């Protein structure tokens, strides 16, 4: 049987303990309130700082489609920049899948971009985007304004405008590449050279002009190589070109780039070149250049089977002495080749493309290689990542690593810089930069040649040029085919 007295004692003991604890709590709170009253806002701000520090930032992953894998120091440029970003932002992590790692390679990467915007499921926060793929994605989405609908416009990003060279934002060509949107930092710059293999040139006894090359000079080079082949019973191809256009026309085949340089030299002012309104003067120039290609075709310059060559898999042919010249790729081919064979790369020499007469503008441009999906769940972090590419140090690093210009403001303009040993690639970039400055122009379509309404004829146009250079069509026949293509577009638009 329980003792009531014992129970009362137990209850009293418990009550006493509860009262003591309550008094301690009240005293503590009172002391804290009194302390806060004297400490004022300074303690409040300190308390807030302590609270923030006490809660670790949430880890976030930025999924990125990468570019430049296997392209020597350009790959290093990307991976090193990302590593530095992650060091500065320990809660942000970047996961790269290189564009070549998708099923179907680069085409697969482009399709992945199309698919995510079709479905609304954003698998890639940062996409790989070069201007010549814009139209392909637009076709896949059936939306010419897809960048406005799906991508962050970096012009609205605080501080961005101050990081770009002034002409990037003032020259409409760069905005036009993405149909009116500045989709990211213009890290990559390039000029379009004519490359030659100096070992083959020396063997043939060929002296190639580094600047001021005319069409007649080029015609003479083709003839000299052909004469050498006939005299020595050799068959050294004159010009590397590729005719497999999977993944778009890219930086264009050699024949198309030679055509563009000659065509542009018929117009003294760059605004006249850039104008996308159809004109009789431009059609006259088209006919003239086709005639020049026909003259070159007499020497059977192209590699046998060139139509089936995929550029990405065969651009190294010139390193293996399979052709003397190539214009199938920009100045950044240095990185592509150097990633394949550094020693053989040094056989290649970039020179100015041929012209009919001197002009004060040149083929070249700047690319925003990456863009941020507007509906990315880590949009702010992805924007911060791309903004990390926009410092002067990054611009100088790009120039050193890629041996090409950059649209990012830097501290120096010359490739290589005074502290880096220069070579023929650095010298070419420095020469073109000093000679032409920002007076460069690049278009991935025939809009400026035929007119904006015919821009989708670019691939057909390039094929016509290749047929003339290969001797399969005369200049007159190719011109007639081009005019017919334009007429078909007119019919469909009416």
C-alpha positions as CSV (number, residue, x, y, z in Angstrom):
1,X,0.0,0.0,0.0
2,X,1.4,3.5,-1.0
3,X,2.3,6.0,1.7
4,X,0.6,9.4,1.0
5,X,3.3,11.3,2.8
6,X,5.9,9.8,0.7
7,X,3.9,10.8,-2.4
8,X,3.5,14.4,-1.2
9,X,7.2,14.6,-0.6
10,X,8.0,13.4,-4.1
11,X,5.5,15.9,-5.6
12,X,7.0,18.7,-3.6
13,X,10.5,17.8,-4.7
14,X,9.5,17.8,-8.4
15,X,7.7,21.2,-8.0
16,X,10.7,22.7,-6.3
17,X,13.0,21.7,-9.2
18,X,10.5,23.0,-11.8
19,X,10.3,26.4,-10.0
20,X,14.1,26.7,-9.8
21,X,14.5,25.9,-13.5
22,X,11.8,28.5,-14.4
23,X,13.6,31.1,-12.3
24,X,16.9,30.4,-14.0
25,X,15.2,30.8,-17.5
26,X,13.6,34.1,-16.5
27,X,16.8,35.4,-15.2
28,X,18.6,34.4,-18.3
29,X,16.0,36.0,-20.6
30,X,15.9,39.1,-18.5
31,X,19.7,39.4,-18.6
32,X,19.7,38.9,-22.3
33,X,17.0,41.5,-22.9
34,X,18.9,43.9,-20.6
35,X,22.1,43.2,-22.5
36,X,20.4,43.8,-25.9
37,X,19.0,47.0,-24.6
38,X,22.5,48.3,-23.9
39,X,24.2,46.6,-26.8
40,X,21.9,48.2,-29.4
41,X,22.0,47.6,-33.2
42,X,25.7,46.6,-33.2
43,X,24.9,43.3,-31.4
44,X,21.9,42.7,-33.6
45,X,24.0,43.0,-36.7
46,X,26.6,40.7,-35.1
47,X,23.9,38.2,-34.3
48,X,22.7,38.2,-37.9
49,X,26.2,37.5,-39.1
50,X,26.5,34.6,-36.7
51,X,23.2,33.2,-37.9
52,X,24.3,33.4,-41.6
53,X,27.6,31.8,-40.8
54,X,26.0,29.1,-38.9
55,X,23.8,27.9,-41.8
56,X,25.9,26.4,-44.6
57,X,25.0,27.3,-48.2
58,X,23.1,24.7,-50.1
59,X,25.2,22.8,-52.6
60,X,24.1,23.3,-56.2
61,X,25.2,21.6,-59.4
62,X,25.4,23.4,-62.7
63,X,25.1,21.0,-65.6
64,X,27.1,22.2,-68.6
65,X,27.6,21.1,-72.2
66,X,31.3,21.7,-72.7
67,X,33.3,22.7,-75.8
68,X,37.0,22.4,-76.8
69,X,37.6,18.8,-75.5
70,X,40.9,17.6,-77.0
71,X,41.8,21.0,-78.3
72,X,44.9,21.5,-76.3
73,X,45.0,24.7,-74.2
74,X,41.5,25.7,-75.1
75,X,40.3,22.7,-73.1
76,X,42.6,23.7,-70.3
77,X,41.2,27.2,-70.4
78,X,37.7,25.9,-69.8
79,X,38.6,23.3,-67.1
80,X,40.9,25.7,-65.2
81,X,38.3,28.5,-65.2
82,X,35.7,26.1,-63.9
83,X,38.1,24.8,-61.2
84,X,38.8,28.4,-60.1
85,X,35.1,29.2,-60.0
86,X,34.4,26.1,-57.8
87,X,37.3,27.2,-55.5
88,X,35.8,30.7,-55.1
89,X,32.3,29.3,-54.7
90,X,32.6,26.1,-52.7
91,X,28.9,25.3,-52.7
92,X,28.6,25.5,-56.5
93,X,29.7,22.5,-58.5
94,X,30.0,22.2,-62.3
95,X,29.3,19.0,-64.1
96,X,30.5,18.9,-67.7
97,X,29.5,16.7,-70.5
98,X,31.5,17.4,-73.6
99,X,29.6,18.0,-76.8
100,X,31.5,15.1,-78.4
101,X,30.3,12.7,-75.7
102,X,26.7,12.8,-76.6
103,X,25.2,10.0,-78.8
104,X,25.8,11.3,-82.3
105,X,28.6,13.7,-81.1
106,X,28.0,17.4,-81.6
107,X,24.7,16.7,-83.4
108,X,23.6,14.9,-80.3
109,X,24.5,17.9,-78.2
110,X,22.4,20.1,-80.4
111,X,19.5,17.7,-80.3
112,X,19.7,17.6,-76.5
113,X,19.3,21.4,-76.5
114,X,16.3,21.2,-78.8
115,X,14.7,18.5,-76.7
116,X,15.0,20.3,-73.4
117,X,13.4,23.4,-74.7
118,X,10.6,21.4,-76.4
119,X,9.8,19.5,-73.2
120,X,10.5,22.2,-70.7
121,X,12.7,19.8,-68.7
122,X,16.0,21.6,-68.3
123,X,18.7,19.0,-68.1
124,X,21.5,21.5,-69.2
125,X,21.8,24.8,-67.3
126,X,24.6,26.0,-69.5
127,X,24.4,25.0,-73.2
128,X,27.1,25.1,-75.9
129,X,26.0,27.6,-78.5
130,X,27.9,28.8,-81.5
131,X,26.3,31.2,-84.1
132,X,26.2,28.7,-86.9
133,X,24.1,26.3,-84.9
134,X,21.5,28.9,-84.0
135,X,19.5,28.3,-87.2
136,X,19.6,24.5,-86.8
137,X,18.2,24.8,-83.3
138,X,15.6,27.3,-84.5
139,X,14.5,24.8,-87.2
140,X,14.3,22.0,-84.6
141,X,12.1,24.2,-82.3
142,X,10.2,25.8,-85.2
143,X,11.0,29.1,-83.5
144,X,13.3,31.7,-85.1
145,X,13.2,33.7,-81.8
146,X,14.0,30.8,-79.6
147,X,16.9,32.6,-77.9
148,X,14.5,35.4,-76.7
149,X,12.1,32.7,-75.3
150,X,14.6,30.3,-73.7
151,X,17.9,32.0,-72.9
152,X,19.2,34.6,-70.5
153,X,19.9,37.9,-72.3
154,X,23.3,38.9,-70.8
155,X,22.8,42.5,-71.7
156,X,20.4,42.6,-68.7
157,X,23.0,41.0,-66.3
158,X,24.5,43.7,-64.0
159,X,28.1,44.6,-64.9
160,X,28.2,42.5,-68.1
161,X,28.3,45.4,-70.5
162,X,31.4,46.8,-68.9
163,X,33.3,43.6,-69.5
164,X,32.9,43.4,-73.3
165,X,34.8,45.3,-75.9
166,X,32.7,48.2,-77.1
167,X,32.1,46.9,-80.6
168,X,30.6,43.7,-79.3
169,X,27.5,45.7,-78.2
170,X,27.6,48.5,-80.8
171,X,28.1,46.4,-84.0
172,X,24.8,44.8,-84.9
173,X,26.4,41.7,-86.4
174,X,27.1,40.2,-83.0
175,X,23.5,40.6,-81.8
176,X,22.2,39.4,-85.1
177,X,24.0,36.1,-84.8
178,X,21.5,35.1,-82.1
179,X,18.5,37.0,-83.6
180,X,18.8,40.0,-81.4
181,X,20.0,38.4,-78.1
182,X,23.4,38.7,-76.5
183,X,23.5,35.1,-75.2
184,X,26.8,35.2,-73.2
185,X,30.3,36.5,-72.9
186,X,32.2,36.8,-76.3
187,X,35.2,34.9,-75.1
188,X,36.3,33.4,-78.4
189,X,37.5,35.5,-81.2
190,X,39.0,34.4,-84.5
191,X,40.3,35.5,-87.9
192,X,40.1,33.5,-91.1
193,X,43.5,32.7,-92.5
194,X,44.7,30.7,-95.4
195,X,47.1,28.1,-94.0
196,X,49.9,26.5,-95.8
197,X,52.2,23.6,-95.0
198,X,55.7,25.2,-95.1
199,X,57.5,21.9,-95.4
200,X,55.6,21.0,-98.6
201,X,56.0,24.6,-99.8
202,X,59.8,24.4,-99.3
203,X,59.9,21.0,-101.1
204,X,58.0,22.5,-104.1
205,X,60.0,25.7,-104.0
206,X,56.9,27.8,-103.3
207,X,57.1,31.2,-101.7
208,X,53.8,32.3,-100.2
209,X,53.0,35.9,-99.4
210,X,52.2,36.5,-95.7
211,X,50.1,39.6,-96.5
212,X,48.8,41.3,-99.6
213,X,48.1,38.1,-101.5
214,X,46.0,38.7,-104.6
215,X,43.9,36.3,-106.6
216,X,46.6,36.2,-109.3
217,X,49.1,35.2,-106.6
218,X,46.9,32.3,-105.5
219,X,46.4,31.2,-109.1
220,X,50.1,31.2,-109.6
221,X,50.6,29.0,-106.5
222,X,48.1,26.5,-107.8
223,X,49.8,26.4,-111.1
224,X,53.3,26.0,-109.6
225,X,52.1,23.0,-107.5
226,X,50.5,21.5,-110.5
227,X,53.7,22.0,-112.6
228,X,55.7,20.4,-109.8
229,X,53.4,17.4,-109.7
230,X,53.7,16.9,-113.5
231,X,57.4,17.3,-113.6
232,X,58.1,15.0,-110.6
233,X,55.3,12.4,-111.2
234,X,53.8,13.3,-107.8
235,X,50.2,14.0,-106.8
236,X,50.4,16.4,-103.9
237,X,46.9,17.8,-103.4
238,X,46.8,21.6,-103.6
239,X,43.8,22.4,-101.3
240,X,42.2,20.5,-98.4
241,X,38.4,20.8,-98.3
242,X,35.6,18.9,-96.7
243,X,32.2,18.3,-98.1
244,X,30.4,16.3,-95.4
245,X,28.2,19.0,-93.8
246,X,26.8,17.0,-90.9
247,X,26.2,19.4,-88.0
248,X,26.0,22.4,-90.3
249,X,28.5,24.3,-92.4
250,X,30.4,25.5,-89.3
251,X,33.4,27.8,-90.1
252,X,32.8,26.8,-93.8
253,X,34.9,24.8,-96.3
254,X,38.1,26.2,-97.9
255,X,36.4,27.0,-101.2
256,X,33.6,29.0,-99.5
257,X,36.1,31.0,-97.4
258,X,38.2,31.8,-100.4
259,X,35.1,32.8,-102.2
260,X,34.1,35.1,-99.3
261,X,37.4,36.8,-99.2
262,X,37.4,37.6,-102.9
263,X,33.8,38.6,-102.9
264,X,34.3,41.0,-100.0
265,X,37.2,42.6,-101.6
266,X,34.9,43.9,-104.3
267,X,33.5,46.3,-101.8
268,X,35.6,49.0,-100.1
269,X,33.3,49.7,-97.1
270,X,32.4,47.2,-94.4
271,X,28.9,48.5,-94.1
272,X,28.3,47.7,-97.8
273,X,29.6,44.2,-97.2
274,X,27.4,43.7,-94.1
275,X,24.2,44.9,-95.8
276,X,21.8,42.1,-96.2
277,X,19.6,43.7,-98.9
278,X,19.8,42.0,-102.3
279,X,21.6,44.0,-104.9
280,X,22.7,43.8,-108.5
281,X,26.3,44.8,-107.5
282,X,26.6,41.8,-105.2
283,X,25.2,39.4,-107.9
284,X,27.8,40.8,-110.3
285,X,30.5,40.0,-107.7
286,X,29.2,36.5,-107.2
287,X,29.5,35.9,-110.9
288,X,33.0,37.3,-111.0
289,X,34.3,35.1,-108.1
290,X,32.7,32.0,-109.6
291,X,34.8,32.7,-112.7
292,X,37.9,32.9,-110.5
293,X,37.0,29.5,-109.0
294,X,36.7,28.0,-112.4
295,X,40.2,29.3,-113.2
296,X,41.6,27.6,-110.1
297,X,39.7,24.3,-111.0
298,X,42.0,23.8,-114.0
299,X,44.7,22.6,-111.7
300,X,42.4,19.9,-110.1
301,X,43.2,21.3,-106.6
302,X,41.0,19.2,-104.3
303,X,41.7,16.0,-102.5
304,X,40.1,13.0,-104.2
305,X,36.9,12.1,-102.4
306,X,36.7,15.5,-100.6
307,X,32.9,15.4,-100.7
308,X,32.8,12.6,-98.2
309,X,35.4,14.1,-95.8
310,X,34.0,15.1,-92.3
311,X,35.9,18.2,-91.2
312,X,36.2,17.2,-87.6
313,X,37.8,13.9,-88.4
314,X,40.0,14.9,-91.3
315,X,41.2,18.5,-90.7
316,X,44.5,17.1,-89.6
317,X,45.2,15.9,-93.2
318,X,47.4,19.0,-93.9
319,X,49.6,18.0,-90.9
320,X,50.2,14.7,-92.7
321,X,51.3,16.4,-95.9
322,X,48.0,15.5,-97.7
323,X,47.6,19.0,-99.0
324,X,49.5,22.3,-99.3
325,X,46.7,24.8,-98.4
326,X,43.6,24.9,-96.3
327,X,41.2,27.6,-95.3
328,X,38.7,25.1,-93.7
329,X,38.8,26.6,-90.3
330,X,39.7,29.8,-88.4
331,X,42.8,30.9,-86.6
332,X,41.8,28.7,-83.6
333,X,42.7,25.7,-85.7
334,X,46.0,26.0,-83.9
335,X,44.4,24.6,-80.8
336,X,42.6,21.8,-82.7
337,X,45.8,20.8,-84.4
338,X,48.0,21.2,-81.4
339,X,45.8,18.8,-79.5
340,X,46.5,16.2,-82.3
341,X,50.2,16.7,-82.9
342,X,52.1,19.7,-81.4
343,X,55.2,19.2,-83.6
344,X,53.4,18.8,-86.9
345,X,51.2,21.9,-86.0
346,X,54.3,24.1,-86.3
347,X,54.6,23.2,-90.0
348,X,51.5,25.2,-90.6
349,X,51.7,29.0,-91.4
350,X,48.6,31.3,-91.4
351,X,48.6,34.1,-93.9
352,X,46.0,36.6,-95.2
353,X,43.4,35.4,-97.6
354,X,43.7,36.5,-101.2
355,X,41.8,39.6,-102.4
356,X,41.2,41.3,-105.8
357,X,42.3,44.6,-104.3
358,X,43.2,45.9,-100.8
359,X,40.4,46.7,-98.4
360,X,40.3,47.9,-94.8
361,X,38.2,45.0,-93.5
362,X,38.8,41.3,-92.9
363,X,37.1,38.0,-92.2
364,X,36.8,37.4,-88.5
365,X,34.5,37.7,-85.6
366,X,33.7,36.8,-82.0
367,X,31.5,34.1,-80.5
368,X,29.6,33.6,-77.3
369,X,30.3,29.9,-76.9
370,X,27.9,29.2,-74.0
371,X,24.5,30.4,-72.9
372,X,22.3,30.0,-69.8
373,X,18.8,28.4,-69.9
374,X,16.3,31.0,-68.7
375,X,14.3,28.4,-66.7
376,X,17.3,26.7,-65.2
377,X,16.8,25.8,-61.5
378,X,20.3,27.2,-60.9
379,X,20.0,30.2,-63.2
380,X,21.8,32.6,-60.8
381,X,24.7,30.2,-60.3
382,X,25.0,29.5,-64.0
383,X,25.1,33.2,-64.8
384,X,27.7,33.7,-62.1
385,X,29.8,30.9,-63.8
386,X,29.8,32.6,-67.2
387,X,30.5,36.0,-65.7
388,X,33.7,34.4,-64.2
389,X,34.9,34.3,-67.8
390,X,34.7,38.1,-68.3
391,X,37.7,39.4,-66.3
392,X,40.7,41.0,-68.0
393,X,42.9,38.2,-66.7
394,X,40.6,35.7,-68.5
395,X,40.9,37.7,-71.7
396,X,44.7,37.6,-71.5
397,X,44.7,33.9,-70.7
398,X,42.5,33.2,-73.7
399,X,44.9,35.1,-76.0
400,X,47.9,33.1,-74.6
401,X,46.2,29.7,-74.6
402,X,44.1,29.9,-77.8
403,X,46.4,32.2,-79.9
404,X,43.3,34.1,-80.9
405,X,41.6,37.4,-80.0
406,X,38.8,37.8,-77.4
407,X,35.8,40.0,-77.1
408,X,36.4,40.4,-73.4
409,X,38.2,43.6,-72.3
410,X,41.8,42.9,-71.4
411,X,44.9,44.7,-70.5
412,X,46.8,44.1,-73.7
413,X,45.7,43.6,-77.3
414,X,48.6,41.6,-78.7
415,X,48.5,37.8,-78.9
416,X,51.1,36.2,-76.7
417,X,52.1,39.3,-74.8
418,X,55.6,40.5,-74.1
419,X,56.4,37.8,-71.6
420,X,55.5,34.9,-73.9
421,X,57.6,33.6,-76.7
422,X,55.7,34.2,-80.0
423,X,55.4,32.0,-83.0
424,X,53.8,32.3,-86.5
425,X,50.3,31.9,-85.0
426,X,50.8,34.7,-82.4
427,X,52.3,36.9,-85.1
428,X,49.3,36.4,-87.4
429,X,46.8,37.4,-84.7
430,X,48.9,40.4,-83.8
431,X,49.3,41.5,-87.4
432,X,45.5,41.2,-88.2
433,X,44.5,42.9,-85.0
434,X,46.9,45.8,-85.6
435,X,45.9,46.2,-89.3
436,X,42.1,45.8,-89.1
437,X,41.2,46.4,-85.4
438,X,37.5,45.9,-84.9
439,X,36.8,46.2,-88.6
440,X,36.1,42.5,-89.0
441,X,33.0,40.7,-90.1
442,X,31.7,37.2,-89.9
443,X,28.5,35.6,-91.1
444,X,27.5,32.0,-91.0
445,X,25.0,32.4,-93.8
446,X,24.7,33.9,-97.3
447,X,22.5,36.7,-96.1
448,X,25.1,39.4,-96.9
449,X,25.9,37.8,-100.3
450,X,22.4,37.1,-101.7
451,X,20.1,38.9,-99.2
452,X,18.5,38.1,-95.9
453,X,15.5,36.2,-97.4
454,X,17.9,33.7,-98.9
455,X,20.0,32.9,-95.8
456,X,18.7,29.3,-95.7
457,X,20.4,28.7,-99.1
458,X,23.8,28.7,-97.5
459,X,24.4,25.0,-97.7
460,X,23.2,24.8,-101.4
461,X,25.3,27.8,-102.2
462,X,28.5,26.2,-100.7
463,X,27.8,23.0,-102.7
464,X,27.6,25.0,-106.0
465,X,31.0,26.6,-105.1
466,X,32.5,23.2,-104.5
467,X,31.2,21.9,-107.8
468,X,33.0,24.7,-109.6
469,X,36.3,24.3,-107.7
470,X,36.1,20.5,-108.4
471,X,35.6,21.1,-112.2
472,X,32.1,19.5,-112.1
473,X,30.3,22.7,-113.0
474,X,31.2,25.8,-115.0
475,X,30.9,29.3,-113.4
476,X,27.9,30.0,-115.7
477,X,26.1,26.8,-114.7
478,X,26.7,27.4,-111.0
479,X,25.5,31.0,-111.3
480,X,22.3,29.8,-113.1
481,X,21.7,27.2,-110.4
482,X,22.1,29.9,-107.6
483,X,19.6,32.2,-109.4
484,X,17.2,29.3,-109.7
485,X,17.5,28.5,-106.0
486,X,16.7,32.2,-105.2
487,X,13.7,32.1,-107.6
488,X,12.3,29.0,-105.8
489,X,12.6,30.9,-102.5
490,X,10.7,33.8,-104.0
491,X,7.9,31.5,-105.2
492,X,7.5,29.8,-101.8
493,X,7.4,33.2,-100.1
494,X,4.6,34.5,-102.4
